């Protein structure tokens, strides 16, 4: 049907594509089709892989951190050496056996005259080697290798002793010292030089003065000493350390 003076209605509604448009639409359709096919194949692949996958779940144990326990000791059990006085009970045999055995004439020493109680305190509080001579039942002579601030008395530096023998053999002098100690007599070995030669003396006691040494010498049982040591002559008092000559 044609309308007068116009265009045919069927011709107006008809859509006409050019060759170029047709080609473009064809490629779009092809690409969309390919994408749909790829997506379908991927979904099938995923489903297949999922059915064949074996999942292993491992339980991870929690980490335990052990904190070391700090052991705190009772403060009363701590031994504080500083300013601590150790109890020391006097025993005559122990004093002889624990006193130092060897001294050199050049040794720096301090000698104190103490009561039994003061000696107990000094032995408990003072450091270093010591040599004790029981001068009487109430007095003791304490020789130390270094000064002790715990003792309030002023020390003396010159030391006298009773020379029993003087030989060139240290072993022989030491053997006689041990003989005397077995008898309960305080003794030590003194090393000194004379004309560039070394000598060793067995010394009985350590005294702050020559008179104190002579008084002690008179009280010794020399017959028993000479028999024990197999010597012939009695000892004599002489200066031992810091003689000033």
Secondary structure per residue as TSV (DSSP state, phi and psi in degrees):
chain	resnum	aa	ss	phi	psi
A	1	X	-	360.0	136.3
A	2	X	-	-116.6	138.4
A	3	X	-	-99.4	139.5
A	4	X	T	-69.7	135.7
A	5	X	T	69.8	12.4
A	6	X	S	-136.5	-156.9
A	7	X	-	-112.5	153.2
A	8	X	-	-64.8	132.8
A	9	X	H	-61.8	-41.4
A	10	X	H	-64.8	-35.6
A	11	X	H	-70.7	-30.5
A	12	X	H	-71.2	-33.6
A	13	X	H	-86.1	-11.3
A	14	X	-	-75.9	129.9
A	15	X	-	-99.7	131.1
A	16	X	-	-119.2	126.1
A	17	X	-	-101.2	146.6
A	18	X	-	-83.3	167.8
A	19	X	H	-60.6	-38.5
A	20	X	H	-64.7	-42.3
A	21	X	H	-65.9	-37.8
A	22	X	H	-62.4	-41.2
A	23	X	H	-64.2	-44.4
A	24	X	H	-62.0	-46.1
A	25	X	H	-62.4	-36.0
A	26	X	H	-64.4	-42.8
A	27	X	H	-66.6	-36.9
A	28	X	H	-63.3	-43.6
A	29	X	H	-63.2	-42.4
A	30	X	H	-64.0	-44.8
A	31	X	H	-63.1	-43.7
A	32	X	H	-62.9	-38.9
A	33	X	H	-63.8	-43.9
A	34	X	H	-62.3	-42.5
A	35	X	H	-62.4	-42.1
A	36	X	H	-62.3	-40.9
A	37	X	H	-66.1	-43.4
A	38	X	H	-62.1	-42.9
A	39	X	H	-63.0	-39.3
A	40	X	H	-66.0	-43.5
A	41	X	H	-62.6	-40.1
A	42	X	H	-63.8	-40.6
A	43	X	H	-64.6	-38.9
A	44	X	H	-65.0	-40.5
A	45	X	H	-63.4	-43.9
A	46	X	H	-61.9	-43.2
A	47	X	H	-62.7	-39.5
A	48	X	H	-67.7	-44.3
A	49	X	H	-64.6	-38.1
A	50	X	H	-64.7	-37.2
A	51	X	H	-71.5	-21.3
A	52	X	H	-104.6	2.4
A	53	X	-	-88.7	128.5
A	54	X	-	-105.3	111.9
A	55	X	-	-93.1	123.0
A	56	X	-	-106.8	123.5
A	57	X	-	-106.4	119.6
A	58	X	-	-104.5	129.4
A	59	X	-	-85.0	122.4
A	60	X	-	-88.9	120.6
A	61	X	-	-68.5	139.2
A	62	X	-	-63.6	140.6
A	63	X	-	-78.1	126.0
A	64	X	-	-106.3	119.6
A	65	X	-	-99.0	116.4
A	66	X	-	-89.5	118.8
A	67	X	-	-89.8	122.1
A	68	X	-	-60.0	137.6
A	69	X	-	-82.5	126.8
A	70	X	-	-86.7	117.0
A	71	X	-	-88.4	116.9
A	72	X	-	-102.1	117.4
A	73	X	-	-82.4	153.0
A	74	X	-	-63.1	129.9
A	75	X	G	-61.2	-23.3
A	76	X	G	-72.7	-17.1
A	77	X	G	-90.3	-6.3
A	78	X	-	-79.7	130.1
A	79	X	-	-91.8	106.7
A	80	X	-	-93.9	112.1
A	81	X	-	-74.4	-31.9
A	82	X	T	-63.9	129.6
A	83	X	T	58.0	21.4
A	84	X	-	-101.7	132.0
A	85	X	-	-104.4	118.6
A	86	X	-	-86.6	135.8
A	87	X	-	-69.1	135.4
A	88	X	-	-138.1	112.2
A	89	X	-	-92.3	128.9
A	90	X	-	-72.6	130.7
A	91	X	-	-133.9	123.5
A	92	X	H	-56.3	-43.9
A	93	X	H	-65.3	-42.9
A	94	X	H	-64.0	-38.0
A	95	X	H	-61.5	-39.4
A	96	X	H	-70.1	-44.7
A	97	X	H	-76.3	-26.2
A	98	X	H	-97.5	-6.7
A	99	X	S	-68.7	153.0
A	100	X	-	-62.4	150.2
A	101	X	-	-103.9	-17.6
A	102	X	E	-139.1	134.3
A	103	X	E	-139.3	154.5
A	104	X	E	-106.9	148.8
A	105	X	T	-61.3	-20.3
A	106	X	T	-92.9	6.7
A	107	X	-	-63.5	145.7
A	108	X	-	-95.3	116.1
A	109	X	-	-133.5	167.7
A	110	X	E	-136.5	133.4
A	111	X	E	-121.8	132.9
A	112	X	E	-123.1	147.5
A	113	X	E	-104.6	116.6
A	114	X	E	-131.2	155.2
A	115	X	E	-78.5	171.6
A	116	X	H	-60.9	-43.3
A	117	X	H	-65.7	-42.9
A	118	X	H	-65.3	-35.4
A	119	X	H	-65.4	-42.6
A	120	X	H	-58.2	-45.1
A	121	X	H	-65.6	-41.0
A	122	X	H	-65.3	-43.8
A	123	X	H	-66.6	-27.8
A	124	X	H	-81.5	-22.2
A	125	X	H	-110.4	-23.2
A	126	X	-	-93.1	142.5
A	127	X	-	-92.8	167.1
A	128	X	S	93.2	173.8
A	129	X	-	-74.5	154.2
A	130	X	E	-141.8	162.5
A	131	X	E	-140.4	125.1
A	132	X	E	-116.0	133.3
A	133	X	E	-119.3	121.9
A	134	X	E	-80.7	103.2
A	135	X	-	-78.1	-36.9
A	136	X	S	-156.2	-176.1
A	137	X	S	-67.7	-16.7
A	138	X	S	-121.2	-7.6
A	139	X	E	-126.9	139.2
A	140	X	E	-129.9	145.3
A	141	X	E	-107.0	116.2
A	142	X	E	-108.1	119.0
A	143	X	E	-105.8	126.6
A	144	X	E	-118.1	150.7
A	145	X	S	-81.1	-5.7
A	146	X	S	-157.2	157.4
A	147	X	-	-62.4	153.0
A	148	X	-	-125.5	119.1
A	149	X	T	-70.3	-16.6
A	150	X	T	-73.3	-15.9
A	151	X	-	-97.6	123.4
A	152	X	-	-77.7	-17.3
A	153	X	S	-78.4	152.8
A	154	X	-	-79.8	126.4
A	155	X	-	-76.0	154.8
A	156	X	B	-100.1	150.5
A	157	X	-	-104.4	-31.5
A	158	X	-	-82.8	130.9
A	159	X	E	-119.0	132.8
A	160	X	E	-110.4	156.2
A	161	X	E	-153.9	172.8
A	162	X	E	-99.8	111.4
A	163	X	E	-75.7	120.5
A	164	X	E	-92.4	-39.3
A	165	X	E	-160.7	164.6
A	166	X	E	-140.4	116.8
A	167	X	E	-135.2	169.1
A	168	X	S	-90.4	-3.8
A	169	X	-	-104.2	115.3
A	170	X	H	-64.6	-38.6
A	171	X	H	-61.6	-40.0
A	172	X	H	-67.4	-43.8
A	173	X	H	-63.6	-37.3
A	174	X	H	-69.0	-37.3
A	175	X	H	-62.1	-41.1
A	176	X	H	-67.9	-35.3
A	177	X	H	-60.9	-43.8
A	178	X	H	-65.7	-35.4
A	179	X	H	-59.8	-44.8
A	180	X	H	-65.4	-39.8
A	181	X	H	-66.7	-31.8
A	182	X	H	-63.0	-28.7
A	183	X	T	-85.8	-1.1
A	184	X	T	82.8	17.6
A	185	X	-	-99.4	123.8
A	186	X	-	-66.2	128.1
A	187	X	E	-154.9	159.3
A	188	X	E	-152.6	170.2
A	189	X	E	-102.3	128.8
A	190	X	E	-107.5	129.9
A	191	X	E	-100.6	131.7
A	192	X	E	-148.4	164.3
A	193	X	E	-114.9	143.9
A	194	X	E	-144.5	119.2
A	195	X	T	53.3	46.6
A	196	X	T	65.4	11.9
A	197	X	E	-109.2	146.6
A	198	X	E	-87.2	134.4
A	199	X	E	-132.1	155.6
A	200	X	E	-132.7	129.3
A	201	X	E	-116.5	144.1
A	202	X	E	-91.1	118.7
A	203	X	E	-112.0	135.0
A	204	X	E	-102.0	124.3
A	205	X	E	70.7	168.7
A	206	X	E	-140.7	121.1
A	207	X	E	-127.3	150.1
A	208	X	S	-81.4	-9.3
A	209	X	S	-149.6	161.6
A	210	X	H	-66.9	-40.3
A	211	X	H	-61.6	-40.5
A	212	X	H	-63.2	-38.6
A	213	X	H	-64.9	-41.5
A	214	X	H	-66.2	-38.1
A	215	X	H	-64.8	-40.6
A	216	X	H	-66.9	-40.2
A	217	X	H	-57.8	-39.2
A	218	X	H	-65.8	-25.1
A	219	X	H	-87.5	-7.2
A	220	X	S	-79.0	146.2
A	221	X	-	-86.2	90.5
A	222	X	H	-71.1	-28.7
A	223	X	H	-62.8	-43.6
A	224	X	H	-67.7	-38.8
A	225	X	H	-64.9	-45.9
A	226	X	H	-66.5	-34.3
A	227	X	H	-69.0	-41.5
A	228	X	H	-67.7	-42.3
A	229	X	H	-89.5	-8.5
A	230	X	T	59.9	40.6
A	231	X	-	-110.7	168.7
A	232	X	S	-110.6	-27.2
A	233	X	S	-115.1	145.6
A	234	X	-	-72.4	162.2
A	235	X	-	-81.8	175.2
A	236	X	E	-139.2	157.1
A	237	X	E	-87.1	134.4
A	238	X	E	-152.4	167.2
A	239	X	E	-74.7	138.6
A	240	X	E	-110.9	-51.3
A	241	X	E	-132.1	140.6
A	242	X	-	58.0	53.3
A	243	X	-	-82.4	-16.7
A	244	X	-	77.9	17.5
A	245	X	-	-103.4	360.0
